[in-house]
Amino acid sequence: MTNNKSMLRQLAKKLCNNLQNKAYAANMLLENLSAILSNYDKIAIYHANENEINLSTTINYLVAKNKSIYQPIAYKSNKLMRFELVKNDQFSQIFYPDEYLINNEIAWQDLDVILMPLLAVDKYGHRLGKGGGYYDCTLSGIKKLKKRPILIGVGFDCQLFLNETIPVEEWDIDLDYFASELRLIKFVTT
């Protein structure tokens, strides 16, 4: 068992480096997500990089269903992300200069669903991100809320670590669900 976050990050990257047919995985991801997403209107997406499952098919579905889609906006000067309504199906970068003014912002607490990238997730819903802490910092007050967004970690099925337990820090935010090309898992929260 690996109990070091940096070692788990390396393992997750290695496992997903040689994935074949990522476009198929993106289409199957929507199959697993659509039952949840169809019930909600305000959904935050993320900008997938080359090692993350692509959300284009999911985003096209959300647009077709007239859902309000929000993208994360981050400033390198702090770890708090903000969420901006996507207009005209235009998605842009993640990081912005400090002087960037957000149009049509929503507070993260008012979102219905937040789709979150990950490097790995364990059977308890402990998410391992890239280590920047943006989601954990932004969502730090989520445990105190009575009504809160549903947190769905999104990744390839090889990122689900059923035989490992990801070490948890007091600031780490657990997921409600994990969605991949093969499954949708709801985590039991205590």
Rosetta blueprint (number, residue, H / E / L):
1 M L
2 T L
3 N L
4 N L
5 K H
6 S H
7 M H
8 L H
9 R H
10 Q H
11 L H
12 A H
13 K H
14 K H
15 L H
16 C H
17 N H
18 N L
19 L L
20 Q L
21 N L
22 K H
23 A H
24 Y H
25 A H
26 A H
27 N H
28 M H
29 L H
30 L H
31 E H
32 N H
33 L H
34 S H
35 A H
36 I H
37 L H
38 S L
39 N L
40 Y L
41 D L
42 K E
43 I E
44 A E
45 I L
46 Y L
47 H L
48 A L
49 N L
50 E L
51 N L
52 E L
53 I L
54 N L
55 L L
56 S H
57 T H
58 T H
59 I H
60 N H
61 Y H
62 L H
63 V H
64 A H
65 K L
66 N L
67 K L
68 S E
69 I E
70 Y E
71 Q E
72 P E
73 I E
74 A E
75 Y E
76 K L
77 S L
78 N L
79 K L
80 L L
81 M L
82 R E
83 F E
84 E E
85 L E
86 V L
87 K L
88 N L
89 D L
90 Q L
91 F L
92 S L
93 Q L
94 I L
95 F E
96 Y E
97 P L
98 D L
99 E L
100 Y L
101 L L
102 I L
103 N L
104 N L
105 E E
106 I E
107 A L
108 W H
109 Q H
110 D H
111 L L
112 D L
113 V E
114 I E
115 L E
116 M E
117 P E
118 L L
119 L L
120 A E
121 V E
122 D E
123 K L
124 Y L
125 G L
126 H L
127 R E
128 L E
129 G L
130 K L
131 G L
132 G L
133 G L
134 Y H
135 Y H
136 D H
137 C H
138 T H
139 L L
140 S L
141 G L
142 I H
143 K H
144 K H
145 L L
146 K L
147 K L
148 R L
149 P L
150 I E
151 L E
152 I E
153 G E
154 V E
155 G L
156 F L
157 D H
158 C H
159 Q H
160 L E
161 F E
162 L L
163 N L
164 E L
165 T L
166 I L
167 P L
168 V L
169 E L
170 E L
171 W L
172 D L
173 I L
174 D L
175 L L
176 D L
177 Y E
178 F E
179 A E
180 S L
181 E L
182 L L
183 R L
184 L E
185 I E
186 K E
187 F L
188 V L
189 T L
190 T L
